[in-house]
Amino acid sequence: MSLRTPKLRLGLLLLLTPMLLWLLLLIILPHVNMAIISLSERVSAGEYAFSLSNYAEFFTESLYWNTFLRTATMSILVTFLTLIIAFPVSYYIAKMLRGRTKGLVFALCLIPFWVSELVRTYGWMILLRETGVVSSSLQWLGLTDGPIEFLYNDAAIIVGLVYTSMLFMVVPLTTTLDSLDDSYIEAGYDLGGNGFTVMREVVIPHAMPGIVSGCIVVFMLTLGNYLTPALLGGKDSLWFTEQIFTQFITRFNWEQGSAFGILLLFLSSFIVWLGLKLSRQSFTRVMS
């Protein structure tokens, strides 16, 4: 039967309707409305005029620009660290394990993410606070003279974000590496390659779509994360999403907050596009 038949076209439309409505009502229309709000300026009570001042303030005010650069830099660092940690784990699951053991270990990677991000972040706060497990253990071992506060610094933010993002790197890497035929790895060793050359010439090129897709997801989630930097970094964490929250909730300046949200979308998209160009990957291939 051809897809041109009315019944098949109707069935396809019904299947796509929930996804299309979700994209239209929860993503496209809110972003269009936010873009319109960002281009307006309040001139009096209930009156607005077209203006680019909200965007100009982002580039002229060093606090906002520096905060975004800091957020983007740390997000790239978190993405890199997540990849370094997740790749050996994914390779071990995909290539070293077989049968039920593979499913069990993969499930163990998923279990922590059955708990909400808020609970997992509070768990790190319990571990890293001044009277927490890490500080108390160091004192008990005699390695420190007194309690140490591991919270409210960049290292705590990075640890929390890497932990929060790990699943989104492990899943695409495991899926991609699992599709690599073991005979290619064996052929690499038979041709005189060692572990390093086989990894560089065979495994990593095959896993590149999974690497890039995982990096894109982790970077976007990290860049837009609000909860983890706010809790682990404290009031001085200087994360860009906190600036957006402040404009919307604290100052009730929806025009400025909308401009920051649109800028975050475009600047993060540019960084993702640049990453795709540098890795010589296409978005269609990565997300397929």
Secondary structure, DSSP 8 states (H G I E B T S, - for coil): --TTSHHHHHHHHHHHHHHHHHHIIIIIHHHHHHHHHHTEEEEETTEEEE--HHHHHHHH-HHHHHHHHHHHHHHHHHHHHHHHHHHHHHHIIIII--HHHHHHHHHHHHGGGGS-HHHHHHHHHHHHSTTSHHHHHHHHTTS-SS-----SSHHHHHHHHHHHHHHHHHHHHHHHHHTS-HHHHHHHHHTT--HHHHIIIIIHHHHHHHHHHHHHHHHHHHHT--HHHHHHHGGG---HHHHHHIIIIIS--HHHHHHHHHHHHHHHHHHHHHHHHHHT--HHHHT-
